[in-house]
Amino acid sequence: MASISSDSLIVFQIGEQDFAVDVAAVEQVLRAVEIEPLPEAPRGVRGVINLRGRIVPVFDLWARFGQPAREVRASDHLIVAHTHWRTVALLVDAVVGVVERREAQVTPAAEILPDLECISGVMKLNDGGLVLVHDIERFLSIADHAALQLALNLEA
């Protein structure tokens, strides 16, 4: 088995677009499971899952990136990742694989569009493809965290 460096990225798809997150933030990747709705949750939160006794909020990246909502498919995946606030699950269409981050190939998002909320950069792959590198720490704002905490407490 090949080893995965902590400087690697897990690449996933939302529609036709490739995104990536740092492998160091990822706990696990699993097939989509039933997601329970979470009333009063912030924009982009699809609901919650029970992950071995832990209640984990699920972010629907279709909604988060302004795409129309769609039903969860059996082929969808959940990327369970850690932020400094909490553990979250990202609902994605597919997990493509793992690539090594090559800093020389990553253009910081600020050089492209300074207002990109949770994209830290764009990585060019050897095949010419582009991957938007997702900054999991900036994904959940302080306001989102507070609204999510309130919704989770209402659910308890």
N, C-alpha and C positions, 0 to 999 in steps of 0.2 A: 504494500500500500504506500502510495506517495504521501510525503508529509505536507501539511498545509502550514505555511508560514503565517505568523501573526500579522504580517504586512500584506495579506491576501484580501481579496474582495469576493463576496458571494454575489454573483450576477443573477438578476431575476427580471421577468418581463411583466409589464402592464400594457396590455394591448400589443402594439408593435414596437414599443420603446423598451430599451434595456436600461436597467438601473442597477446599482450595486450598493452594498453596505459592507463595512469592515467586518471581517470574519471574527475579530476579537470581541465584537459586541453580540455575536450570535450564539445563543444557547443551543438551539436545534431548529431543524426544518421538518415539518410534518405535513401530511395531506390535510386538506381542509376538513374540519369537523363541524358539527352543529354549533352555530353561534346564537347565543341568547341575546335578544334585544336589550338595550340599556337605556331606559328613558332618561331624558335630560342630559344625555352625553354630548360632548362638543362635536362640532362638524368633523366628519370623517371617521367617527367611531361607529363601527358596525354593530358592536355589542361586546359580549364577553364569552370566554370559554373557561371551562374548569380543566386546568392542566395539573393533574396529579394533586388535587386539593388546593391549588392556587387559582384565584380568580384573576384572569389576565384579559385586559381590554384588547379588542381586535380593531385595528385601523384598516379601513377600506381605502386602499390607495387609489382606486378609480375615483372615488368621491373626493379624496384629499387633493387630487390633481385636477379637479374640475370636470371630470368625465361623468357621463350619465351613469346612475347606479344600475347594477345588473345583479341577477341572481348568482349565488355561490354555486360553482360547478364542482363535480367530484374530482376534476383534474386540477383544481386550484390548490395552492399550498399556503401554509402559514409559516412565516419566518419569525421565530420567537427570539427576541433580542432584548438586551438590557440598555436602559438609559440611566443617567444618574438619578432620575425621578422614580423609575419603576421598570418592571418587565412588561413588554408589550408584544403583541403579535401583529405582523404585517400580512394582510391578505393579498396575495399576488397570483398572477395567472400561472406562472411556471418558474421554477428555479433552473437556470441555464447551466451553472457550474461555478467553479472557483478560478479566479485569475490572480496573478501576482500584480500588485500595485507597482507601477513604474512611474515614479514621481516626474520623470522627464516627460511622460506622456499625459500627465494630468494638468489641465488648464484650470486655475481657480475660477469658481463661478463669478466672483467679483469682476473678473476681466471680461466676462461675456455679458452677464446681466446682473447688476448688483442687487436687485430685489428678489432674487430666487431665495425663497424662505428656507428650504431645508436641503438644497443641493450645494455641496461643497466644491464640486468641480466636474469637469467633463474629461473622461479618459478615452484616448484614442487607442483602439486595439490594433494588433498587427495586421488584421484582415481589413482594416480601414473603417470598421464599425465604431460607433460612439456609444459610450456608456455614461449615464448621468450618475455621479457618485453622491449617494444620499447621506447626509449628516444626521445620524440617528439622534444625536444629542440636541440638535436644533429642531427636531421634528415636533416635539411636544413643548409648546411655549408655556410660560408661567401661567397665563390665563387658561390655556387648555388643561394644564395639570390641575388647577384649582377646580375647573368645571368637571373634569373627570373624577376627581376625588369626591366632590359633592354628589355626583351621580352614583358612584360606587357606594357611598355611605347611605344614600337613599335606598339602594338595592338591598343592603344588609339587613 
